[in-house]
Amino acid sequence: MFRAEVRIDLGAIRHNVRHLAALAGDAATMVVVKADGYGHGAVDVARAALEAGAGWLGVCTLEEAAELRAADITAPVLSWLHVPDEDFAPAVASGVDLGVASRRDLAAIAAGARAAGRPARVHLKIDTGLSRNGCPPHAWGDLLDAVADHVAAGEVEPVAVWTHLAHADAPAHPTIDVQADRFDDAHAAAQARLGRTLLAHVANSAATLTRPDLHRDLVRPGIAVYGLDPVVGPGEATALRPAMSLHGRVALLKTVAAGEGVSYGHIWTTPTDRTLALVPVGYADGVPRLLGSTGRLSVGIGGVRRPVVGRVCMDQVVVDLGPADAEHGVAEGDEVLLFGDGADGGPSAAEWAELLGTIHYEIVTGVGSRPRLRRTVVG
């Protein structure tokens, strides 16, 4: 039996990828599996996504790309965020595509290509308004000149031009069209300067779902692959199916007299004699401590939502089952749902995010990275 468990439903992953690929139409689908597949397990998610029709995989780091290759995943992989002095030779040798945002990036990748004895496949990133990674427009022409030199030397093979959107979760935001226009100019300039057709990719999850005009040659869904919609709010209808759920068990039942404080700081006091359930899952397992301060966190036990009372501790939370003289139908050892797909009004990662004033990306990556949780993969 388990103490605390995170469950990953690969059937949900496949469903979501099929849905997103259908929306993408003629555009190819790159499933983003960075951060260990947003906490869901990069290798498992990658295999399920490819089975469901994805043609590409996207990661942040060279180490993440190497993990996929070590698992004998041969599909195209793009790695896009690198620091100075990284050794690109292994990535080039294994056929990993590499993002380029500066002449420094390009020179380091070209050195890796020389060491690997083959040209590096590169995707040139233009900063169209996010002001994060990417080449600023004023330096774009200079970067293209350098790319042309490395192409002539047989060191790089340009594959694509790409960018990332700042307001895609607000589909009508005017900056989206501004960024699209800047991207089109940069893409056209790159094709003219390099004398070849280059793939264009712009759309993240939100744009894949809501902006078909931005699908171009390739879409890059991330959070939507995992069943979390970046556009709709908690409880709103979506075709996506959340793939992660978090479970615990009741470790102890006890009766506590009226007027007793519960957990650190006594932020909750029993209004009457109460039956309390101890669930050994806490912030060391990815349950944010601040959730205990909202007064609205609840869990599912036996299909019934029950409130968490008092502070979230490192290893445990306390659940109020009601008056001590009332029948609660809970036994020690019973399973507890901390969050799941939200079906039938159950708790969800999106709900946790709303309580905390954050995004559901943070919830699932925070839970999925916890080593104390037993991980069970289904589907």
N, C-alpha and C positions, 0 to 999 in steps of 0.2 A: 504493500500500500504506500501511498505518497503522503508527504506533509504538505507540499505546495507544488503545483504543476502548471506549466504553460503548455497548452495544446495548440498545434498548428494543423489546420485542415487544408491539405494540398488540393482537395476537391474544390474548395472555394477559390484557391489560387487559379486553378485551371478555368473555372467558370469566369472569373474576372478577366483573365487574359483573353479568352474567347470573345467576351463582350467588348473589350477595348479594341481588339483587332478588327472586329466587325465595324466598330465606329470609325476606325482608321481607314477603312476602305482599301484603296490601292496603295496606301502608304505602308511601309514595313513597320513592325513594332519592336522597339528596344525596351525590354523589361529591366528596370533599374533594381539591382540587388546589392547596392552599397550598404554599409553598416550591417553586415551579416543579414542581408535581406530585410532591412528595417526590423531586425530582431527575430525574424521568422526562420532564419537558416538559409544562407545564400545558396549553397549547393542544392539543397532540396527544392527551394523555390525556382532556381534556374532550370533544373531538370523538368519540373512540372510546367513551367512557362514555355519551354521549348516544345514539350509534348502538346501543349495547347495552341501552338501556332506562332509563338514569338520567333523572330529571326535573329535578334540581336540581344545582347546583355550589356548593361551599363554599370560601372563601378566608379568609385572615387579614387582608390589608391592602387598602386602597383601590387601591393600585397593581396588586395582583394581579387585582382585579376589572376594572380598566380595561384590562389586557392582554387579558382574555377578550372584553370588548366591542369592543376594537380589532380583534380577529380575527373580528368579525361573529358571535360566539356570542351568541344572543339568549335562551337558556334562563334561568330564574330563577337568580340568583347571590346568595348571602349572604356579606357581609364582616363580620367580627365583632370585630376587635381594633383599637382606634383610640387615638391620643394626642391631648392637648389641641391646639386651634387648627388641626385639619385642616379643609380645605375640602370639605364634603360635597356641594356643589352639583352637580359633575359626576357623582358617583355617583347622586344622586337623579335627575338628568336622564336618565341612561341606564338607569334602572329597576333599580338594584342594591338589594337588601334589606340592611338595616343592623342589626347587633346593638346593643342598648342595655343597659347595665349600671348606669347612674347618671343622676341628673338632669343632670349636666354633659354626658354623652353626648347625652342627649335634647335639651338646649338647642342644642347645636352642630348636631345633625342638623336640628332645626327651622329654624335659621338657613339651612342649606343648602337646605331645602325652599322657604323663602321666596325665596331667590335663584334657584332653579330654576323656580319658578312651578308647582310640583306637590307633592302630599303625599309624604312619605317613607314607604316600607314598612319597618316595624321589627319585629324579633324581640326580645322582652324576656327577658333572661337572668337567672335566679335562681340564686344560689349556694346549692346544697343540701348542701355539705360538702366540696368540693374546696378552698375558701378561696383561690381564684385569681380569675379574672375572674367577674363576675356581681354582682348586687345582693344584699346580705345580707338575710336574712328580716326583720330589724327595720326595714329601710328600704323594704320592698316596697310597703306601703300608700302611703307618701309618693310613691314613683315612679309608682304607678298613678294617683294623683290628678293628678300632673303630666302623664302621658300623656293622661288625659281632657281636660285643659285644651287640650292641643295638638291633640287630635282635634276639639274644638269649634271651634278656630281654623282647621281645615282644613289643618294642617301635617303631621300624621303619620297613617298608616294602620296600626294594629297588625295583624300577621299571625300571630304565633306567640309561645308561651312555650317556653323551652328551658333546658337545663342540661347539665352535663358530669360524667361519673362518675369517681371517684377510683380504684376498684378493679375496673373491668370485666374486666380480664385474669385475675381470680380470681372466676369466675362465682358462687360460693357465698358470697362475702364478705358479712358481715352489713351492712356500710355501704351496699351497693347498695340493699337494701330501705329503709333509713333515708332515703337520698337520694330514692328513688322516692316515698315517702310525703310528704316535704317538697315535692317537685315537684308532686304532685297537689294539695296544699293551695294552692300558689302559683298553679297553673294555674286552679283553680276560683275563687280570689279575683280573678284578672285577668278572667276571663270575666264574673263577677258585676259587678265595678266598671265595666267598659267596655261591658257590655251587648252582647257579640258572641261568636261562636264563634271560638276561636283554635286554630291548629294546635299540637300538642304534639310536641316532639322531644327525645329523651334519648340514644338508642343510638349509640355509636361503633362501630368495627369489632368489638371483642370482644363487645359486647352484641348487635350484629346477628347474630353467629355463635352466641351461646349463651343469650341471654335474650329469647325471643320476647315475653314479657310486657312488655318495655320498647320494643317497636317503635313503638307509638303511631301517629302520623300520618306520620312521616318518620324514616328512619334516616340516619346520617351516617358511612358507612364511609370510612376514610382508608387506613391501611396495608394493609388487606386487599385493597383495589382493586389494589394493586401486587404482590399474590401472596404477601405475607409475613403469616403467621398470628400474631396477638398472643397466642394462647392455647397452642398446641402448641409443643413444643421442637424444636430442630434434628433433622432426620431422622424426625420423627413424621409420620404420614399426615395430609394435608390436601387438600381439594378445590381449593385455590388454586394458581395457577401464577405463580411469580416472573417479573416482566416485565423485569428488568434483569440484564445480565451484563457483566462487565468482562474485557477481553482485552488481551494484549500480544503481543510477538513476541520470539523469541530473537535478540539482537543479536550475541552473541559466544559461542563455545565455546573453552574453554582447559583444559589439564591443569595441575594444581597439585600440587606435591610434598607428601608426608606431613609433618605437623607445621607447616604454614603456617596462620597466622591469616587469617580471611576477614572483610572489611568492617570498619567502624569499631569500635574497642574489642576486636577479636579475641575476641568472645564465642563463636565457634565455630572450631575448629581441625581441619584435615583429618586424619582418623585413618589414612588411607593415601593413596597417590597417587590423586587424584580428578579426574573430569571435571566442570567447573562450567559452567553456562549463565548468561549475563548477560541479564536481562530489564529493559528501560528503562522501568519503571513504578515510581513511588515515592510518598512521602507528599505530594508536590506534586500527585499524581494521585488522592489519596484513599485510599492504602494506609496505614493508621495505623502510625506508627513503632513503637508498642508491640507490634505483631504479631510483629516480629522478635525480641522478647525472650521470647515464649512458648515458642519451640522447637517449636511444633506447626503453624505455618503451612505449607501446601503448595499447589501449583498443579497444574493438569492440562496435560500436554504429550503429545499423541498418545494421549489417552485413559488415560494413566497418571498417578497422583498422585505428585508428587515434592516433596521437602522444600525449603523456603526456608531458607538457612543464613546466619547473621550478621545484622547489623542491616538494617532497612529504611532506605534512604537517600532523599534528596529525589527522585532521578530513577531509581532502579534497585534491583533486588533480585538476589540470587545464588541459584541453584538447584543443588542437588547431584544430579548424574546418576549417581553411583556410582563404583566403582573405575575407574581410568583404563584398565585393560586389559579392561574388560567392554564388551559391545555395548549401547549405550543407545538407538539408533534415533532420535536427535534431530539435526536439522540447523539451521544458522543460517538465520533467517527463518521457522522454524516458529511456528505460533500457540500462544499460552499462555492458558489459561483461569485467571484469578485467582479469579473466583467466577461462578456461574451459578445454575441452578435446583436444584442438588443432586441431580439425577437420577443413578441408578447410583452413588451415593456420591461424586459430585463436590463440589468446594468450593462453598460458598454464603454469601450475606450473613449468614444466621442463624448459620452456623458461626463466621464472623469475630466476630460480636457475642458469642457465647458465650466465645470465647477472650479477649475484651477485658473481659468483665463488663459489657457494655452491651446496647443493644437494636438490632435490625436497622434501625429507623427512622434511627438515626444513621449507619449504614453507607451506605445508599443515598442519603440526602440529601447526605452528604459526598462521595461519588463523583460524583453527578449534577451537582453544582455546579462541577466543576473545568473551567476553560476550556481546559486543554491537551489534554483528551481529545476525540478525534473522536467525534461522536455519530451513530449510525446507527439509524434507525427502520425496523423491519420490521413486517409484518403489517398 
